[in-house]
Each structure stands twice: as C-alpha cells, then as structure tokens.
Amino acid sequence: MHDKLSQLWTETMAEIEKKLSKPSYETWLKMAKPVALKNNQLIIEVPNYFTRDWIEKRYKLMLAEILAQNSQKKLEIKFITPQLSTLKDSCDYDNDSKNNLENLIKTGLNGKKNAVGTWLNPKYTFDTFVVGNSNRLAHAASLAVAEAPSKAYNPLFIYGGVGLGKTHLMHAIGHFILEHNLNSRVVYLSSEKFTNEFINAIRDNKTLQFRNKYRNVDVLLIDDIQFLAGKEQTQEEFFHTFNALHENSKQIIISSDRPPKEIPTLEDRLRSRFEWGLITDIHPPDLETRIAILYKKAKQEGIKDPDDVITYIANKVTTNIRELEGSFIRVIAYSSLAERSINLELAKEALQNVLVEPQQKIISIKDIINKTAAFFDLTPEDLKGKKRTKSIAHTRQIAMYLCRELTDFSLPKIGEEFGGRDHTTVMHAHKKINKEIQHNKETQEIVDKISESLKI
C-alpha cells in the first residue's frame, strides 16, 4: 500500500472509530482495507459479501464524506471481497458426492480427511435461523466465519442465555462449511464432552491420540465453554489445543452463557485468547422476532391461519426460543389429542398450567451501572469516578438515563450513586440521551439491549 493511501486510510478510520460504537466499528469496518486508488476510485477489500452489503447500506455515505474531507477530492468507492478458494474448490466434487452430502453431514463421515467425525443437527442451518434485532450481529458474524473460516474472526465467541440460538448458529456454521468444502474436518462438541474425553485419555494413557484428534481439525466448534471453569488440567489442555489450531490458521468458534471476563475461575491466559477475535452476544428475542419464529414453525408443521394463537404465545413467552417453540408444539399436540382445531381458546386451555406470569424483576441502580459499564467494556468505577473522557461521559449519561427510566429512585439518589453527583447532572443526562435516541438509531439499539439484559 502506498504511503499516501495508507495515511489517508488511517486518518479516515480514526475519525470513523470516534463516530461509531466500539462493537459496530470492530465488526464492520476494522477489517476493511484499501487495495488501490486509481482515477479517483478507491477500492476497498472487506472479508465477505455480507459485510460488503452492510457497509454499503449503512456506512458508505459517511465513509465517502470523511474520505472527501481528508483527500480534498470526491472519491468513488468500490468494495470487493477476497476470492475464497475453499468455496471455489467445493464446486469441483462429483455428482455422487453431491447426492451423498446430506447423509455425510448427518453421520459425520465428512470425506476421508474428516477422520474425527462430527454430528450436526440437520435442522440447525442458516436457512432455519430467524434473524432479528436480538441476534443480528451474532448471525452476521457467524455467516462471515462460515464464508471465510480463519479469515474473518478467529476465534468467534458467542454468548447469551439458555435457548437463544447459540447452538443453532454453531451447527449452521458447521453445515455451511461442509456444504462448500466437503473435505473440511469440522468438529462440534460440548466442553463437557471435551473434559470427559480428556479424563478418559489420561486414564487409558492415550493423551497423544486425544491431542492429535483435536489439534488436527480445520474447524473446532465448542459449546458451553463456561463448564471448563475450575477444571485446571482441562483448561491447560484446551489452552494448548487453542494455540495449536490458531497458529495453524484453523477456525475456532466458542459459545458460553456469559462473556469471557465473567466466567469464574477461568485462567487469564484463556480469557485473553477468547478475546483475540470477535465477542458477540444474543439477547432474548423481541416481539417481532418471536412472532416470526412462530410463523416459521407453523409453516414447518403445516398449520394454517394461526395468527391469534401466535400473537398470544409470542406475548406470553418472552424468555427464550426453546420455551417459545415448546409452547407452540404443546398446542399442536393438544389439538391432535383432543381432535379439535387450533384456535385461541384451545391455546389458552393447552397452556394454562404452563404459562405462569413471571414476577417483575426489581432493578437497582447498581445493576444498571454494572450492566452499562460491562456493555462498553468499562468498570463501574469509571462511571462513578471523576473521569470525563468522551466515551466514559457518554456511557455515564446512558446509565443515568436508564436509572430514570427503569427505577423509581429520585434524582438526588441517582446522582449520589454516581459518585455524589448533583441532581441537575442526572436531569441533563436524561434529557440529552432522550433527545439522542429520537435521532440516532444506534443509541436506541444500545439502550434497548442494556434494558433487555437488565430484565432477564
């Protein structure tokens, strides 16, 4: 890259980083790089097609404006993606391989190279995953990794509560990679299985075979990594497995019920490695997503015109997708056993002992400070302290806004919890963020995400 182009790009990215939230910048623009500048056309390479489309729709105008300011001329921007040899090569397998692909994926016998074997749920694919505001980033990151293993985000760390779709996305990644490169050695397992196999390997004096099994794969998908907490020997083994794969540019995807920094008794060296790539979370689905999930389920089950039933269940089940789909299946089963058509009356009858109105969680100022600080990768002390850097001040204002919206505490009490600040400071923060939400969709999404996490 020429020095002038490099300087132009560095200056432009520095300004964009200030304008976007940290997750947005790191997910969509950090990995973009300029390839060439010729005849006032700037060619920018991005990791995959999804990223290209996302940037073009949401950030291209801002990028063009800042580039024009920094270069003193209007530049035409063109995005390209790298040639993915694995995808190209995958088109070369013969017809017999194509016909047997689905069975190969189901049984785990993915070609001769895949001696490890894996089992992927055939129902868990990207096509069957319903995308909404609560999981959009995790879905985009998973698709990016599936399109370009070890080239996009490595490792990819997905966290969220039970039944929100983490396992679905992991299986979808595995399916996508195997569909486009039949000889890829893809392994999916839980951390519990990893631990049990490691214990058996020690007992049977087969640790070398165990290491060869997991350090010679192309893609490792490991579920519920939080269960490694407290298991020192297993953490040691996984640490070296992680290093071996990462050093050889093999893709690692990890899931957990919480972010790395919140996993207790997890070794710092493992925690730091989990933070090398992209950390993305999944929240409980919003109403629109819950309705979309149920409509897809209804279509799969051949249920027609279930509008009022779907709306009823979607409004009652707000915690996770597993419970949401389970409630719908219960209604279908009840209908079949009772030999009655599915309607709202039957749904209420079928679920009367299942859907219990949850008690509303009491949210404290401390909860809001902790959750908001964690969302922006800060500490509670940062928000309560005297630092006035732009990022900390803005985060503090969001936390104060949430305190006013989600609690009944007085202005003086809220100010007191934020390091003894005056009540007028809280008023100003609430007014500022309230106005910002009306004009900035990104701020609205941040506030919604933190609010949802506080209500779980």
Secondary structure, 3 states (H helix, E strand, C coil): CCHHHHHHHHHHHHHHHHHCCHHHHHHHHCCCEEEEEECCEEEEECCCHHHHHHHHHHCHHHHHHHHHHHHCCCCEEEEECCCCHHHHHHCCCCHHHHHHHHHHHHHCCCCCCCCCCCCCCCCCCCCCCCCCCCCHHHHHHHHHHHHCCCCCCCCEEEEECCCCCHHHHHHHHHHHHHHHCCCCCEEEEEHHHHHHHHHHHHHCCCHHHHHHHHHCCCEEEEECHHHHCCCHHHHHHHHHHHHHHHHCCCEEEEEECCCHHHCCCCCHHHHHHHCCCEEEEECCCCHHHHHHHHHHHHHHHCCCCCHHHHHHHHHHCCCCHHHHHHHHHHHHHHHHHHCCCCCHHHHHHHCCCCCCCCCCCCCCHHHHHHHHHHHCCCCHHHHHCCCCCHHHHHHHHHHHHHHHHHCCCCHHHHHHHCCCCCHHHHHHHHHHHHHHHHHCHHHHHHHHHHHHHHHC
